[in-house]
Structure formats: C-alpha cells, structure tokens
Amino acid sequence: MAEPRRLIDRRALWLRRLRAGAGGGPDFLRARIAEDAEDRLAVTLRPFPVALDLASSGDEVIRLLRRRNPSGAAFRATPEPASSASFICDDEALPLRSESLDLIVSSLALQFADDLPGLLAQARRALRPDGLFLAALLGGDSLSELRQSFAAAEAEMEGGASPRVLPFADVRALGGLLQRAGFALPVTDVDRVVARYDNPLDLIAELRAWGATNVLAERRRTPLRRATLTRALEIYADRFADGDGRVRATFEIVWLSGWAPDPGQQQPLRPGSARVRLADALGVKESPAS
C-alpha cells in the first residue's frame, strides 16, 4: 500500500524548530497567545488536575499550565528536545492513554499537522469526560502579504510560482473538524493581528527565528535567486507599506475549543421547544414573511 503523500517535510520542520529553540528569537506572538489562553482558562471554573502542552512553539504554554495548577501535573509533548519537555514524540502519533488528561492546550503547532483530523481525534480520545481541548493555530489569511509578494515576483522573474507558505486552514473548516472528532460544544473564533516591520527582511528574519520558514514537502530545493528575492521585497514594500515606510504582516490566529462529552454538560434545546418567541425577547413586532 502506497504511503500517503505528506504536505510537511517532518525532518526539515524538526531541524528548524530545534535551531529556533536553541537561538531564542522573537516571542510577541507566542506571548500574546499564552496570555489569551490564560484569560480563556480563567473563566472556566472546572479544575484540570492533569494538563498537556501539545507541541506548542516556545515554553510559554507549559509555564502557564504549571503556574495555573501548581499542585497538579503538567506535561509537554514535543517533537524536539527541550529542557521543559516531559516526553518527545511525533505530534501526529501521540502515545497517550485513553481518558488520561483533563486539559490539552496547543499554541502555533497544529498548522504543521499533515493529518489534523487524526490529531484532533487522538486528542479527543485522550481527554477524560468533560475535559477541555484549547488550541491556537495560524489561519487562512496569515502572511497573505508575503504570499502575494513572492507569487508576483516569481511569476514576473521565473514564469511561475513555487509553494513557499503553508496553505492555512479556513476557520469554518476547522469548526467542522472539531465536530467530526467528537468534541462537544465546539467553538472557533479568530484574532487578527497586524504586526509592522521596518522592512520585509525583518519579517523573514523573524520567521526564521521562529523556525517557521518553508517546510513544505514540495518546496523548490534550489536556492532562491537573488533577483527574485529582491523583486519580492520591492513588491512587498510597494504594496504593503504604511505612510511611515514600515510594512505590515497579517497573522490570523484561529482559536479552537471543544469538550470531551459528558452527561452533565449543557445540551442544546430540541428544535421547537422554546417557550418565548424571538420577537417578544427582542421587543419588536413580528411580521409575516410575505
């Protein structure tokens, strides 16, 4: 049986994340996500005695989990060695027992999953009843400026474009994947962040420091031509610069949350079971559709 075609070069991803972890690098996006995750968990009254950081970029999430529940257990699953890792594994083949966790949190990792539906199903099985899954990943509009600039430059200079940026998932599709994985009360929402840089090269350097440069399996393996890179930077600066000359970069952070089903959870009402008319609740006069 033929092995399924992979979107991500796992070895390239592992090496780039390893270099990024050793070299530090910018953390404003990771810090923002960790702060937002803490706010989201703060409104949940349920305790989470056993929590897992699922392959998050950086140490912000594991520190949050340990700070939030110092008397509980917080582990980290990561594909590369790290000082705070509890176990090393492929984030698409998780060695987790069924119903062994109360909370799973993931930051800026799931966009690299070749089999996201399978990964969500594994997470769902690992959660105890009424356990929470919370993840932030990059969505469809992320780095749209960079994609447009490189596509235009390669079409002009080389007669065709090479895949350079991940095909990020659409938020509506992600909501459907949560339901297919068996999560109850699935919710998706989007936080759109626009960062500004002195020039496009600063953005590329930041992506490299994150370990987030091109890891597509079908990427072009020959070095990028200097003339093409120069033209891409010119297009970026021409199309996406503000009045002060600084350039914009969009990051669309998609939040996913869902609960392992439990009989004590709130359940949606049956259609037609409402006892109050919508028009009365809104204080408006109801008119026939005709």
NORWO-V174024 format. One record per residue. N is the residue number from 1. RES is the residue in one small letter. PSI is psi in whole degrees, -180 to 180 (999 if undefined). Layout:
BEGIN
[[N,RES,PSI] [N,RES,PSI]]
END
This chain:
BEGIN
[[1,m,129] [2,a,140] [3,e,136] [4,p,145] [5,r,133] [6,r,142] [7,l,-38] [8,i,138] [9,d,100] [10,r,-37] [11,r,-44] [12,a,-41] [13,l,-44] [14,w,-46] [15,l,-39] [16,r,-37] [17,r,-35] [18,l,-46] [19,r,-39] [20,a,-40] [21,g,-34] [22,a,-29] [23,g,5] [24,g,-127] [25,g,173] [26,p,148] [27,d,14] [28,f,-37] [29,l,-43] [30,r,-42] [31,a,-39] [32,r,-43] [33,i,-42] [34,a,-40] [35,e,-41] [36,d,-40] [37,a,-40] [38,e,-40] [39,d,-40] [40,r,-38] [41,l,-28] [42,a,-27] [43,v,0] [44,t,118] [45,l,-19] [46,r,133] [47,p,155] [48,f,84] [49,p,-35] [50,v,116] [51,a,151] [52,l,132] [53,d,113] [54,l,92] [55,a,27] [56,s,148] [57,s,125] [58,g,179] [59,d,5] [60,e,-40] [61,v,-44] [62,i,-35] [63,r,-40] [64,l,-46] [65,l,-41] [66,r,-34] [67,r,-38] [68,r,-30] [69,n,72] [70,p,-24] [71,s,-7] [72,g,-166] [73,a,129] [74,a,125] [75,f,164] [76,r,129] [77,a,126] [78,t,145] [79,p,-7] [80,e,154] [81,p,141] [82,a,150] [83,s,-31] [84,s,8] [85,a,140] [86,s,-36] [87,f,151] [88,i,131] [89,c,166] [90,d,126] [91,d,2] [92,e,-4] [93,a,82] [94,l,125] [95,p,65] [96,l,135] [97,r,151] [98,s,136] [99,e,49] [100,s,-7] [101,l,153] [102,d,-23] [103,l,136] [104,i,127] [105,v,136] [106,s,138] [107,s,123] [108,l,42] [109,a,-38] [110,l,-17] [111,q,-14] [112,f,3] [113,a,128] [114,d,-36] [115,d,75] [116,l,-42] [117,p,-41] [118,g,-38] [119,l,-42] [120,l,-39] [121,a,-39] [122,q,-43] [123,a,-42] [124,r,-43] [125,r,-32] [126,a,-15] [127,l,140] [128,r,160] [129,p,134] [130,d,19] [131,g,156] [132,l,136] [133,f,127] [134,l,122] [135,a,147] [136,a,129] [137,l,165] [138,l,135] [139,g,-173] [140,g,-34] [141,d,2] [142,s,135] [143,l,32] [144,s,-34] [145,e,-43] [146,l,-42] [147,r,-45] [148,q,-40] [149,s,-44] [150,f,-39] [151,a,-43] [152,a,-41] [153,a,-42] [154,e,-36] [155,a,-37] [156,e,-41] [157,m,-27] [158,e,-1] [159,g,9] [160,g,158] [161,a,146] [162,s,143] [163,p,126] [164,r,-23] [165,v,142] [166,l,143] [167,p,87] [168,f,147] [169,a,153] [170,d,143] [171,v,-35] [172,r,-38] [173,a,-37] [174,l,-38] [175,g,-40] [176,g,-35] [177,l,-37] [178,l,-44] [179,q,-43] [180,r,-33] [181,a,-9] [182,g,15] [183,f,142] [184,a,153] [185,l,49] [186,p,140] [187,v,137] [188,t,140] [189,d,167] [190,v,135] [191,d,114] [192,r,120] [193,v,128] [194,v,112] [195,a,156] [196,r,143] [197,y,155] [198,d,-34] [199,n,165] [200,p,-29] [201,l,-32] [202,d,-38] [203,l,-47] [204,i,-40] [205,a,-37] [206,e,-42] [207,l,-38] [208,r,-40] [209,a,-28] [210,w,-12] [211,g,25] [212,a,23] [213,t,-177] [214,n,116] [215,v,20] [216,l,137] [217,a,-31] [218,e,22] [219,r,156] [220,r,129] [221,r,-12] [222,t,149] [223,p,146] [224,l,131] [225,r,139] [226,r,-39] [227,a,-37] [228,t,-43] [229,l,-45] [230,t,-43] [231,r,-38] [232,a,-41] [233,l,-38] [234,e,-45] [235,i,-43] [236,y,-50] [237,a,-33] [238,d,-40] [239,r,-28] [240,f,29] [241,a,146] [242,d,-180] [243,g,-27] [244,d,4] [245,g,-12] [246,r,150] [247,v,154] [248,r,150] [249,a,126] [250,t,132] [251,f,118] [252,e,109] [253,i,116] [254,v,126] [255,w,132] [256,l,136] [257,s,146] [258,g,158] [259,w,144] [260,a,131] [261,p,144] [262,d,139] [263,p,-25] [264,g,-3] [265,q,158] [266,q,142] [267,q,144] [268,p,147] [269,l,152] [270,r,144] [271,p,134] [272,g,2] [273,s,-3] [274,a,144] [275,r,-4] [276,v,130] [277,r,142] [278,l,-40] [279,a,-39] [280,d,-41] [281,a,-34] [282,l,-11] [283,g,36] [284,v,165] [285,k,131] [286,e,133] [287,s,145] [288,p,150] [289,a,-30] [290,s,999]]
END
